[in-house]
Amino acid sequence: MIVKLRTLAGLGALSALLAGGLTLAGFPAAFLVGPMIAAILFAVSGANIPLDRRLPPLAQAVIGQLMAHSLTMKVLHEVVAQWAIFLGGVFSVIILSFTLGWVLARLRVMPGNVALWGASPGAATAMTLLCESYGADQRLVAFMVYLRVLLVTLATSIVSHLVVSVHGPVPAAAAQNLPWWPCLVVLAATALIAPLIRLGAAPLLLSLAGGLICQAGFGLHYRLPLWLLAPSYVVIGWMIGRRFTRDVLHHVCRALPAVTLSTCVLILGCALLSWPLAHIAHVDLLSAYLATSPGGADSIAIIAASTPINVPFVMAMQIARFMVLIVVAPGIATFLTRFLPGDKQPDASQAGRNPDSA
């Protein structure tokens, strides 16, 4: 118990130091990136980060509320009106991602089913939980998807910081005397219902749906208090960072360069896709870049909320890809696996236990 408290105290202090430094430097989502880096340093050093299993779902539910604030009925109508643009953007990223996963499988960098499941450009938690039912090694898939989330989060944070430095910071929002209690009601309902649904993304999706119903359906507008948002950012950062333990990195060290290169190619490819998307959809280039970014929807939502961009467009595209992936990713991975040569999956017993599974 004492060791856990010391670890949490040290992790909290380092997270606060890094988040404060990034805030002073003007980085967006400092309360996500700082704790994420701190958790990686602790995990790589061999420390076991004790994170209560109830905290990640609650943090995801808060981020679901953050997304709901961007998706007004006007935005949803725009998505329906421009469905071809959204589908084109969504499937372009999906095709590029699974193509790179196919290449990794053919080169035997990772077992075929692992490479394909790990190539999924989003829905990291859901893909990690679903893959085991289809015979893929959950630990190796978790490594691939969270390495992508890590690299995408760092890349988008740096790019957003550079753009904000050139065009100026986000203008301060006018003070709003809106209540915050409806947010707690939605979160409480999410906490009760989410455990009944066997899907890793259930807290985020249910909270998002609840927020949309309250605001678009009943016209009930409310705010998200900082004392609720900031800890959620920290938990999401810790949840990502704690995956990179010394044992896992040692087990996958031979595949790390190839997987990292593949992820960087994916990030660059999505950045190139954002160029025509910006012109077709008539949005700024940074908004198109974040919309096509293959990271987790939760981390992108945090970065987008602190950057002067078209947040509704970004979140509509991210959520559209998220929903499509939940439906089509298992079928794509299963279908493509049939055309791969027999591949003996390596023993991952030494890779360390997935801290967020079970």
Backbone hydrogen bonds in HBPLUS format (Angstrom, degrees):
<---DONOR---> <-ACCEPTOR-->    atom                        ^
c    i                          cat <-CA-CA->   ^        H-A-AA   ^      H-
h    n   atom  resd res      DA  || num        DHA   H-A  angle D-A-AA Bond
n    s   type  num  typ     dist DA aas  dist angle  dist       angle   num
A0005-LEU N   A0001-MET O   2.99 MM   4  6.28 158.8  2.04 148.9 154.4     1
A0006-ARG N   A0002-ILE O   2.91 MM   4  6.15 155.9  1.97 148.4 155.1     2
A0007-THR N   A0003-VAL O   2.88 MM   4  6.11 157.3  1.93 148.4 155.0     3
A0008-LEU N   A0004-LYS O   2.88 MM   4  6.12 164.6  1.90 152.6 156.5     4
A0009-ALA N   A0005-LEU O   2.86 MM   4  5.99 155.5  1.92 144.3 151.7     5
A0010-GLY N   A0006-ARG O   2.87 MM   4  6.04 164.7  1.89 150.3 154.3     6
A0011-LEU N   A0007-THR O   2.80 MM   4  5.94 162.1  1.84 150.5 156.4     7
A0012-GLY N   A0008-LEU O   2.76 MM   4  5.81 157.0  1.81 144.4 151.3     8
A0013-ALA N   A0009-ALA O   2.94 MM   4  6.11 157.5  1.99 146.0 152.0     9
A0014-LEU N   A0010-GLY O   2.97 MM   4  6.17 167.2  1.99 151.7 155.0    10
A0015-SER N   A0011-LEU O   2.85 MM   4  5.93 156.7  1.91 146.2 153.6    11
A0016-ALA N   A0012-GLY O   2.92 MM   4  6.05 158.9  1.96 145.9 151.4    12
A0017-LEU N   A0013-ALA O   2.97 MM   4  6.19 155.9  2.02 145.8 152.7    13
A0018-LEU N   A0014-LEU O   2.92 MM   4  6.12 168.0  1.93 154.0 156.4    14
A0019-ALA N   A0015-SER O   2.81 MM   4  5.87 163.2  1.84 150.2 156.0    15
A0020-GLY N   A0016-ALA O   2.86 MM   4  5.85 156.0  1.91 141.9 148.9    16
A0021-GLY N   A0017-LEU O   2.98 MM   4  6.16 157.2  2.03 144.1 150.5    17
A0022-LEU N   A0018-LEU O   2.91 MM   4  6.12 163.0  1.94 152.5 156.7    18
A0023-THR N   A0019-ALA O   2.90 MM   4  6.02 147.2  2.01 142.0 151.5    19
A0024-LEU N   A0020-GLY O   2.97 MM   4  6.21 159.9  2.02 149.1 153.7    20
A0025-ALA N   A0021-GLY O   3.00 MM   4  6.22 141.8  2.14 139.3 150.3    21
A0027-PHE N   A0022-LEU O   2.88 MM   5  5.33 161.3  1.92 162.3 157.7    22
A0026-GLY N   A0023-THR O   3.03 MM   3  5.08 152.0  2.11 100.3 109.2    23
A0032-LEU N   A0029-ALA O   2.99 MM   3  5.28 157.3  2.05 108.6 115.9    24
A0033-VAL N   A0029-ALA O   2.98 MM   4  6.27 169.3  1.99 164.9 165.2    25
A0034-GLY N   A0030-ALA O   2.96 MM   4  5.60 159.8  2.00 140.2 146.8    26
A0036-MET N   A0032-LEU O   3.13 MM   4  6.16 148.0  2.23 141.8 151.4    27
A0037-ILE N   A0033-VAL O   2.98 MM   4  6.20 161.6  2.01 156.6 159.6    28
A0038-ALA N   A0034-GLY O   3.01 MM   4  6.26 161.7  2.04 152.7 158.4    29
A0039-ALA N   A0035-PRO O   2.87 MM   4  6.00 157.7  1.91 146.9 152.3    30
A0040-ILE N   A0036-MET O   3.05 MM   4  6.30 152.4  2.13 145.3 152.7    31
A0041-LEU N   A0037-ILE O   3.04 MM   4  6.32 161.5  2.08 152.1 156.3    32
A0042-PHE N   A0038-ALA O   3.03 MM   4  6.31 158.6  2.08 149.5 155.2    33
A0043-ALA N   A0039-ALA O   2.82 MM   4  5.95 163.4  1.85 149.5 154.7    34
A0044-VAL N   A0040-ILE O   2.87 MM   4  5.96 166.9  1.88 155.2 158.5    35
A0045-SER N   A0041-LEU O   3.12 MM   4  6.15 143.6  2.25 135.5 145.0    36
A0047-ALA N   A0042-PHE O   3.04 MM   5  5.41 146.7  2.15 163.9 153.9    37
A0046-GLY N   A0043-ALA O   3.08 MM   3  5.29 156.3  2.14 104.2 111.5    38
A0055-LEU N   A0052-ASP O   3.00 MM   3  5.65 158.0  2.05 120.9 127.1    39
A0059-ALA N   A0055-LEU O   2.83 MM   4  6.07 159.3  1.87 161.0 167.4    40
A0060-GLN N   A0056-PRO O   2.88 MM   4  6.11 158.3  1.93 153.3 159.2    41
A0061-ALA N   A0057-PRO O   2.94 MM   4  6.15 146.4  2.05 141.0 150.2    42
A0062-VAL N   A0058-LEU O   3.05 MM   4  6.40 149.1  2.15 145.6 153.2    43
A0063-ILE N   A0059-ALA O   3.05 MM   4  6.39 156.8  2.10 148.1 154.2    44
A0064-GLY N   A0060-GLN O   2.88 MM   4  6.15 142.8  2.02 141.2 152.2    45
A0065-GLN N   A0061-ALA O   3.09 MM   4  6.47 143.1  2.23 140.1 149.0    46
A0065-GLN N   A0062-VAL O   3.04 MM   3  5.07 121.0  2.40  94.3 108.9    47
A0066-LEU N   A0062-VAL O   3.02 MM   4  6.44 147.0  2.13 142.0 151.7    48
A0067-MET N   A0063-ILE O   2.92 MM   4  6.27 151.8  2.00 149.6 156.3    49
A0068-ALA N   A0064-GLY O   2.99 MM   4  6.22 154.4  2.06 143.0 150.2    50
A0069-HIS N   A0065-GLN O   3.19 MM   4  6.48 141.3  2.35 144.3 152.6    51
A0070-SER N   A0067-MET O   2.93 MM   3  5.44 148.6  2.03 112.5 121.9    52
A0071-LEU N   A0068-ALA O   3.26 MM   3  5.23 135.9  2.47  96.3 107.7    53
A0075-VAL N   A0072-THR O   3.06 MM   3  5.23 119.7  2.44  98.9 113.1    54
A0076-LEU N   A0072-THR O   3.02 MM   4  6.40 161.6  2.06 154.1 159.2    55
A0077-HIS N   A0073-MET O   2.92 MM   4  6.11 154.6  1.98 146.6 153.1    56
A0078-GLU N   A0074-LYS O   3.04 MM   4  6.27 146.8  2.16 138.0 147.1    57
A0078-GLU N   A0075-VAL O   3.04 MM   3  4.97 115.8  2.47  92.5 108.5    58
A0079-VAL N   A0075-VAL O   2.90 MM   4  6.26 148.7  2.00 149.7 158.7    59
A0080-VAL N   A0076-LEU O   3.09 MM   4  6.39 158.2  2.14 146.7 151.5    60
A0081-ALA N   A0077-HIS O   2.91 MM   4  6.13 154.7  1.97 144.8 152.4    61
A0082-GLN N   A0078-GLU O   2.87 MM   4  6.01 145.7  1.99 145.5 154.2    62
A0085-ILE N   A0082-GLN O   3.11 MM   3  5.56 122.7  2.45 108.9 121.7    63
A0086-PHE N   A0082-GLN O   3.24 MM   4  6.60 163.1  2.27 155.9 160.5    64
A0087-LEU N   A0083-TRP O   2.87 MM   4  6.01 166.5  1.89 153.0 157.1    65
A0088-GLY N   A0084-ALA O   2.90 MM   4  5.93 155.2  1.96 141.4 149.0    66
A0089-GLY N   A0085-ILE O   2.94 MM   4  6.14 159.7  1.98 147.7 152.9    67
A0090-VAL N   A0086-PHE O   2.89 MM   4  6.04 163.1  1.92 151.1 156.1    68
A0091-PHE N   A0087-LEU O   2.92 MM   4  5.98 175.8  1.93 153.7 155.1    69
A0092-SER N   A0088-GLY O   3.01 MM   4  5.91 141.5  2.16 138.3 148.3    70
A0093-VAL N   A0089-GLY O   3.38 MM   4  6.53 161.4  2.42 143.5 146.6    71
A0094-ILE N   A0090-VAL O   3.14 MM   4  6.41 159.4  2.18 146.4 152.7    72
A0095-ILE N   A0091-PHE O   2.90 MM   4  5.88 164.7  1.92 142.7 146.9    73
A0096-LEU N   A0092-SER O   3.08 MM   4  6.20 164.0  2.10 144.6 149.3    74
A0097-SER N   A0093-VAL O   2.96 MM   4  6.09 159.5  2.00 148.3 154.1    75
A0098-PHE N   A0094-ILE O   3.02 MM   4  6.21 173.0  2.02 157.6 158.5    76
A0099-THR N   A0095-ILE O   2.97 MM   4  6.01 141.7  2.12 143.0 153.7    77
A0100-LEU N   A0096-LEU O   3.16 MM   4  6.42 157.2  2.22 146.3 150.9    78
A0101-GLY N   A0097-SER O   2.99 MM   4  6.31 150.5  2.07 144.1 153.3    79
A0102-TRP N   A0098-PHE O   2.88 MM   4  6.02 147.9  1.99 137.1 145.1    80
A0103-VAL N   A0099-THR O   3.02 MM   4  6.36 151.9  2.10 145.1 152.4    81
A0104-LEU N   A0100-LEU O   3.01 MM   4  6.33 159.9  2.05 149.2 153.8    82
A0105-ALA N   A0101-GLY O   2.97 MM   4  6.21 150.1  2.06 143.3 151.8    83
A0106-ARG N   A0102-TRP O   2.85 MM   4  6.11 159.5  1.89 152.5 157.8    84
A0107-LEU N   A0103-VAL O   2.95 MM   4  6.13 150.9  2.03 149.1 156.8    85
A0109-VAL N   A0104-LEU O   2.99 MM   5  5.32 154.2  2.06 161.1 162.4    86
A0108-ARG N   A0105-ALA O   3.04 MM   3  4.93 153.7  2.11 100.1 107.9    87
A0114-VAL N   A0111-PRO O   3.03 MM   3  5.28 116.0  2.46 105.4 121.5    88
A0115-ALA N   A0111-PRO O   2.84 MM   4  6.03 166.4  1.86 168.2 172.8    89
A0116-LEU N   A0112-GLY O   3.12 MM   4  6.32 153.9  2.19 147.8 154.4    90
A0117-TRP N   A0113-ASN O   3.00 MM   4  6.10 167.2  2.01 146.9 150.8    91
A0118-GLY N   A0114-VAL O   2.74 MM   4  5.74 160.5  1.78 152.1 158.8    92
A0119-ALA N   A0116-LEU O   3.26 MM   3  5.14 142.1  2.42  92.9 103.6    93
A0120-SER N   A0117-TRP O   3.28 MM   3  5.71 166.5  2.30 111.8 115.9    94
A0122-GLY N   A0120-SER O   2.98 MM   2  5.77 139.9  2.15  99.2  90.5    95
A0127-MET N   A0123-ALA O   2.84 MM   4  6.00 166.2  1.86 163.9 168.1    96
A0128-THR N   A0124-ALA O   2.96 MM   4  6.10 156.8  2.02 149.3 155.8    97
A0129-LEU N   A0125-THR O   3.09 MM   4  6.32 151.5  2.18 146.5 153.5    98
A0130-LEU N   A0126-ALA O   2.88 MM   4  6.03 155.7  1.94 151.2 158.5    99
A0131-CYS N   A0127-MET O   3.01 MM   4  5.83 156.8  2.07 146.9 151.1   100
A0133-SER N   A0130-LEU O   3.09 MM   3  5.78 139.3  2.26 118.3 127.5   101
A0134-TYR N   A0131-CYS O   2.93 MM   3  5.28 149.7  2.02 108.6 118.3   102
A0136-ALA N   A0131-CYS O   3.22 MM   5  5.39 162.2  2.25 142.6 137.2   103
A0135-GLY N   A0132-GLU O   3.23 MM   3  5.22 164.6  2.25 107.6 107.9   104
A0141-VAL N   A0137-ASP O   3.06 MM   4  6.29 162.1  2.09 157.1 162.7   105
A0142-ALA N   A0138-GLN O   2.87 MM   4  5.98 158.2  1.92 144.3 151.0   106
A0143-PHE N   A0139-ARG O   2.96 MM   4  6.23 151.0  2.05 141.8 149.6   107
A0144-MET N   A0140-LEU O   3.08 MM   4  6.37 160.0  2.12 147.1 151.2   108
A0145-VAL N   A0141-VAL O   2.92 MM   4  6.17 175.0  1.92 165.1 165.1   109
A0146-TYR N   A0142-ALA O   2.97 MM   4  5.87 160.7  2.00 146.2 152.2   110
A0147-LEU N   A0143-PHE O   2.92 MM   4  5.85 140.4  2.08 139.0 149.3   111
A0148-ARG N   A0144-MET O   3.09 MM   4  6.30 155.0  2.15 143.2 149.7   112
A0149-VAL N   A0145-VAL O   2.98 MM   4  6.27 155.1  2.04 140.2 147.2   113
A0150-LEU N   A0146-TYR O   2.89 MM   4  5.93 157.5  1.94 137.7 144.0   114
A0151-LEU N   A0147-LEU O   2.94 MM   4  6.16 172.9  1.94 154.0 155.1   115
A0152-VAL N   A0148-ARG O   2.83 MM   4  5.90 164.2  1.86 154.3 159.5   116
A0153-THR N   A0149-VAL O   2.87 MM   4  5.87 158.5  1.91 144.9 151.4   117
A0154-LEU N   A0150-LEU O   3.02 MM   4  6.26 164.2  2.05 152.3 156.2   118
A0155-ALA N   A0151-LEU O   2.88 MM   4  6.02 163.0  1.91 147.4 152.9   119
A0156-THR N   A0152-VAL O   2.83 MM   4  5.92 173.0  1.83 155.6 157.7   120
A0157-SER N   A0153-THR O   2.97 MM   4  5.96 152.3  2.05 141.5 149.7   121
A0158-ILE N   A0154-LEU O   2.99 MM   4  6.17 158.2  2.04 148.1 153.5   122
A0159-VAL N   A0155-ALA O   2.91 MM   4  6.13 171.3  1.92 156.6 159.1   123
A0160-SER N   A0156-THR O   2.88 MM   4  5.86 163.0  1.91 143.5 149.0   124
A0161-HIS N   A0157-SER O   2.94 MM   4  6.02 150.5  2.03 138.8 147.3   125
A0162-LEU N   A0158-ILE O   2.95 MM   4  6.24 157.2  2.00 152.2 157.8   126
A0163-VAL N   A0159-VAL O   3.00 MM   4  6.26 158.4  2.05 150.8 156.7   127
A0164-VAL N   A0160-SER O   2.86 MM   4  6.01 163.5  1.88 150.6 155.5   128
A0165-SER N   A0161-HIS O   2.89 MM   4  6.00 149.7  1.99 143.9 152.4   129
A0166-VAL N   A0162-LEU O   3.22 MM   4  6.44 137.5  2.41 135.6 145.4   130
A0166-VAL N   A0163-VAL O   3.09 MM   3  5.18 129.1  2.36  96.3 109.6   131
A0167-HIS N   A0163-VAL O   2.89 MM   4  6.12 166.4  1.91 157.9 161.5   132
A0168-GLY N   A0164-VAL O   2.69 MM   4  5.06 127.5  1.96 140.0 146.1   133
A0223-ARG N   A0179-PRO O   3.03 MM  44  6.22 154.6  2.09 144.6 152.7   134
A0183-CYS N   A0180-TRP O   3.12 MM   3  5.60 134.1  2.34 110.4 121.6   135
A0184-LEU N   A0181-TRP O   3.00 MM   3  5.21 120.2  2.37 102.1 116.4   136
A0185-VAL N   A0181-TRP O   3.13 MM   4  6.52 148.3  2.23 149.5 158.8   137
A0186-VAL N   A0182-PRO O   3.03 MM   4  6.33 160.6  2.07 152.7 156.0   138
A0187-LEU N   A0183-CYS O   3.00 MM   4  6.24 158.9  2.04 148.0 154.2   139
A0188-ALA N   A0184-LEU O   2.89 MM   4  6.03 153.9  1.96 144.3 151.1   140
A0189-ALA N   A0185-VAL O   3.01 MM   4  6.27 160.0  2.05 149.2 154.3   141
A0190-THR N   A0186-VAL O   2.90 MM   4  6.11 153.5  1.97 146.0 154.0   142
A0191-ALA N   A0187-LEU O   2.91 MM   4  6.13 154.0  1.97 146.1 152.8   143
A0192-LEU N   A0188-ALA O   3.16 MM   4  6.42 139.5  2.33 140.9 150.9   144
A0193-ILE N   A0189-ALA O   3.04 MM   4  6.24 154.0  2.11 149.4 156.0   145
A0194-ALA N   A0190-THR O   2.83 MM   4  5.57 166.7  1.85 152.6 157.2   146
A0196-LEU N   A0193-ILE O   2.92 MM   3  5.60 150.6  2.01 123.1 132.1   147
A0197-ILE N   A0194-ALA O   2.99 MM   3  5.46 162.7  2.02 118.7 124.3   148
A0199-LEU N   A0197-ILE O   2.90 MM   2  5.66 135.1  2.10 105.6  92.0   149
A0202-ALA N   A0199-LEU O   3.02 MM   3  5.35 165.9  2.04 119.5 121.8   150
A0205-LEU N   A0201-ALA O   3.02 MM   4  6.18 171.8  2.03 164.9 167.6   151
A0206-LEU N   A0202-ALA O   2.85 MM   4  5.81 170.0  1.86 158.9 162.0   152
A0207-SER N   A0203-PRO O   3.05 MM   4  5.98 160.2  2.09 142.3 148.3   153
A0208-LEU N   A0204-LEU O   2.91 MM   4  5.99 154.8  1.97 143.7 151.5   154
A0209-ALA N   A0205-LEU O   2.89 MM   4  6.09 162.1  1.92 148.1 152.8   155
A0210-GLY N   A0206-LEU O   2.84 MM   4  6.04 158.9  1.88 147.1 153.4   156
A0211-GLY N   A0207-SER O   2.88 MM   4  6.06 158.4  1.92 148.5 154.1   157
A0212-LEU N   A0208-LEU O   2.99 MM   4  6.24 156.9  2.04 149.6 155.8   158
A0213-ILE N   A0209-ALA O   2.93 MM   4  6.15 158.3  1.98 151.0 156.8   159
A0214-CYS N   A0210-GLY O   3.00 MM   4  6.19 163.2  2.02 149.6 154.0   160
A0215-GLN N   A0211-GLY O   3.02 MM   4  6.13 165.0  2.04 148.6 152.7   161
A0216-ALA N   A0212-LEU O   2.73 MM   4  5.42 149.5  1.82 141.6 151.6   162
A0217-GLY N   A0213-ILE O   2.91 MM   4  4.62 125.9  2.21 108.2 124.1   163
A0218-PHE N   A0213-ILE O   3.04 MM   5  6.56 135.4  2.24 152.2 165.5   164
A0220-LEU N   A0214-CYS O   2.80 MM   6  5.36 160.5  1.84 153.0 146.7   165
A0228-LEU N   A0225-PRO O   3.00 MM   3  5.46 155.0  2.07 109.9 118.0   166
A0229-LEU N   A0225-PRO O   3.07 MM   4  6.42 154.5  2.14 148.4 156.3   167
A0230-ALA N   A0226-LEU O   2.95 MM   4  5.80 167.4  1.97 152.5 155.2   168
A0232-SER N   A0229-LEU O   3.03 MM   3  5.19 118.3  2.42 101.1 117.1   169
A0233-TYR N   A0229-LEU O   2.95 MM   4  6.30 151.9  2.03 157.1 165.8   170
A0234-VAL N   A0230-ALA O   3.10 MM   4  6.43 157.8  2.15 150.8 156.7   171
A0235-VAL N   A0231-PRO O   2.94 MM   4  6.20 159.6  1.98 148.6 153.4   172
A0236-ILE N   A0232-SER O   3.00 MM   4  6.20 164.0  2.02 151.4 155.3   173
A0237-GLY N   A0233-TYR O   2.98 MM   4  6.20 159.4  2.02 148.7 154.6   174
A0238-TRP N   A0234-VAL O   2.87 MM   4  6.18 159.5  1.91 153.3 158.9   175
A0239-MET N   A0235-VAL O   2.80 MM   4  5.95 154.7  1.86 149.3 157.0   176
A0240-ILE N   A0236-ILE O   3.08 MM   4  6.33 150.7  2.17 147.5 153.6   177
A0241-GLY N   A0237-GLY O   2.99 MM   4  6.15 173.6  1.99 153.0 155.1   178
A0242-ARG N   A0238-TRP O   2.93 MM   4  5.84 161.0  1.97 152.2 155.1   179
A0243-ARG N   A0240-ILE O   3.34 MM   3  5.93 161.1  2.38 113.7 119.2   180
A0244-PHE N   A0241-GLY O   3.23 MM   3  6.01 159.8  2.27 122.3 126.0   181
A0245-THR N   A0243-ARG O   3.00 MM   2  5.80 136.3  2.19 102.3  90.7   182
A0249-LEU N   A0245-THR O   3.05 MM   4  6.27 170.2  2.06 154.9 157.6   183
A0250-HIS N   A0246-ARG O   2.87 MM   4  6.00 152.1  1.95 146.6 154.8   184
A0251-HIS N   A0247-ASP O   2.94 MM   4  6.11 152.2  2.02 144.1 151.6   185
A0252-VAL N   A0248-VAL O   3.05 MM   4  6.28 148.3  2.15 149.2 157.2   186
A0255-ALA N   A0252-VAL O   2.97 MM   3  5.33 128.0  2.25 107.4 121.2   187
A0256-LEU N   A0252-VAL O   2.90 MM   4  5.96 127.0  2.19 150.1 166.0   188
A0259-VAL N   A0255-ALA O   2.95 MM   4  6.06 168.1  1.96 165.9 170.0   189
A0260-THR N   A0256-LEU O   2.85 MM   4  5.87 161.1  1.88 153.8 159.5   190
A0261-LEU N   A0257-PRO O   2.87 MM   4  6.03 159.9  1.91 147.2 152.9   191
A0262-SER N   A0258-ALA O   2.87 MM   4  6.06 158.2  1.92 145.7 152.1   192
A0263-THR N   A0259-VAL O   2.92 MM   4  6.15 154.5  1.99 146.1 152.7   193
A0264-CYS N   A0260-THR O   2.92 MM   4  6.20 156.7  1.97 149.5 156.0   194
A0265-VAL N   A0261-LEU O   2.89 MM   4  6.15 153.7  1.96 149.5 156.9   195
A0266-LEU N   A0262-SER O   2.93 MM   4  6.20 151.0  2.01 143.5 151.7   196
A0267-ILE N   A0263-THR O   2.88 MM   4  6.20 158.7  1.93 151.3 156.6   197
A0268-LEU N   A0264-CYS O   2.93 MM   4  6.15 162.2  1.96 147.9 152.7   198
A0269-GLY N   A0265-VAL O   2.75 MM   4  5.91 156.7  1.80 147.8 155.2   199
A0270-CYS N   A0266-LEU O   2.87 MM   4  6.08 160.2  1.91 152.5 156.9   200
A0271-ALA N   A0267-ILE O   2.96 MM   4  6.16 146.9  2.07 140.8 150.5   201
A0272-LEU N   A0268-LEU O   2.96 MM   4  6.28 148.6  2.06 146.5 154.6   202
A0273-LEU N   A0269-GLY O   2.97 MM   4  6.29 145.9  2.08 141.5 151.5   203
A0274-SER N   A0270-CYS O   3.03 MM   4  6.27 135.7  2.24 138.9 150.0   204
A0275-TRP N   A0272-LEU O   3.25 MM   3  5.56 147.6  2.36 104.0 112.3   205
A0277-LEU N   A0273-LEU O   3.33 MM   4  6.46 160.3  2.37 147.4 153.0   206
A0278-ALA N   A0274-SER O   2.90 MM   4  5.93 152.0  1.98 144.2 149.5   207
A0280-ILE N   A0276-PRO O   2.90 MM   4  6.12 162.2  1.93 155.4 160.7   208
A0281-ALA N   A0277-LEU O   2.84 MM   4  5.80 169.1  1.85 153.7 157.1   209
A0282-HIS N   A0278-ALA O   2.98 MM   4  5.53 117.0  2.39 125.7 138.4   210
A0283-VAL N   A0278-ALA O   3.10 MM   5  4.99 150.3  2.19 133.7 142.4   211
A0288-ALA N   A0284-ASP O   3.12 MM   4  6.47 158.6  2.17 151.2 157.4   212
A0289-TYR N   A0285-LEU O   2.83 MM   4  6.05 151.3  1.91 146.4 155.1   213
A0290-LEU N   A0286-LEU O   2.94 MM   4  6.19 163.7  1.97 152.8 155.6   214
A0291-ALA N   A0287-SER O   2.90 MM   4  6.03 145.5  2.02 141.7 152.2   215
A0292-THR N   A0288-ALA O   3.06 MM   4  6.25 147.5  2.17 145.0 151.5   216
A0293-SER N   A0289-TYR O   3.02 MM   4  6.00 115.2  2.45 134.6 151.0   217
A0300-ILE N   A0296-GLY O   3.04 MM   4  6.24 165.2  2.06 157.9 162.5   218
A0301-ALA N   A0297-ALA O   2.94 MM   4  5.95 147.9  2.05 137.3 145.9   219
A0302-ILE N   A0298-ASP O   3.15 MM   4  6.47 150.5  2.24 144.2 151.2   220
A0303-ILE N   A0299-SER O   3.09 MM   4  6.40 161.3  2.13 149.0 153.4   221
A0304-ALA N   A0300-ILE O   2.79 MM   4  5.91 165.6  1.81 153.3 158.0   222
A0305-ALA N   A0301-ALA O   3.00 MM   4  6.03 149.6  2.09 141.7 148.9   223
A0306-SER N   A0303-ILE O   3.15 MM   3  5.53 149.0  2.26 107.2 115.9   224
A0307-THR N   A0304-ALA O   3.23 MM   3  5.17 161.8  2.27 113.5 111.5   225
A0309-ILE N   A0307-THR O   2.84 MM   2  5.75 124.3  2.15 116.4  99.7   226
A0314-VAL N   A0310-ASN O   3.14 MM   4  6.45 164.6  2.17 156.3 161.0   227
A0315-MET N   A0311-VAL O   2.92 MM   4  6.10 173.1  1.93 166.4 166.9   228
A0316-ALA N   A0312-PRO O   2.88 MM   4  5.92 152.7  1.96 145.0 153.0   229
A0317-MET N   A0313-PHE O   3.04 MM   4  6.22 161.0  2.08 149.8 154.0   230
A0318-GLN N   A0314-VAL O   2.93 MM   4  6.16 162.5  1.96 151.3 156.8   231
A0319-ILE N   A0315-MET O   2.87 MM   4  5.88 165.4  1.89 146.9 151.2   232
A0320-ALA N   A0316-ALA O   2.94 MM   4  5.98 151.8  2.02 139.2 147.7   233
A0321-ARG N   A0317-MET O   3.01 MM   4  6.23 161.3  2.05 148.7 152.8   234
A0322-PHE N   A0318-GLN O   2.90 MM   4  6.08 154.7  1.96 144.0 152.2   235
A0323-MET N   A0319-ILE O   2.90 MM   4  6.11 162.8  1.93 152.7 155.3   236
A0324-VAL N   A0320-ALA O   3.01 MM   4  6.20 161.1  2.04 147.9 153.4   237
A0325-LEU N   A0321-ARG O   2.84 MM   4  5.96 160.4  1.88 151.9 157.1   238
A0326-ILE N   A0322-PHE O   3.15 MM   4  6.40 157.0  2.21 147.4 152.7   239
A0327-VAL N   A0324-VAL O   3.09 MM   3  5.27 126.3  2.39  98.6 112.2   240
A0328-VAL N   A0324-VAL O   2.83 MM   4  6.04 170.4  1.84 162.9 165.3   241
A0329-ALA N   A0325-LEU O   2.90 MM   4  4.94 154.9  1.96 130.2 137.8   242
A0332-ILE N   A0328-VAL O   2.92 MM   4  6.14 160.7  1.95 161.4 167.7   243
A0333-ALA N   A0329-ALA O   2.93 MM   4  6.05 175.8  1.93 162.3 163.2   244
A0334-THR N   A0330-PRO O   2.98 MM   4  6.03 162.4  2.01 145.9 151.3   245
A0335-PHE N   A0331-GLY O   2.91 MM   4  5.94 159.5  1.95 145.2 151.4   246
A0336-LEU N   A0332-ILE O   2.95 MM   4  6.09 171.4  1.96 157.2 159.1   247
A0337-THR N   A0333-ALA O   3.05 MM   4  6.05 146.6  2.16 141.6 150.4   248
A0338-ARG N   A0335-PHE O   3.31 MM   3  5.66 138.3  2.50 103.4 113.0   249
A0339-PHE N   A0336-LEU O   3.14 MM   3  5.56 149.1  2.24 109.3 117.6   250
A0340-LEU N   A0337-THR O   3.16 MM   3  5.33 165.9  2.18 113.0 114.1   251
A0351-ALA N   A0348-ALA O   2.92 MM   3  5.01 161.7  1.95 109.3 114.6   252
A0357-SER N   A0354-ASN O   3.27 MM   3  5.48 169.4  2.28 111.7 114.9   253
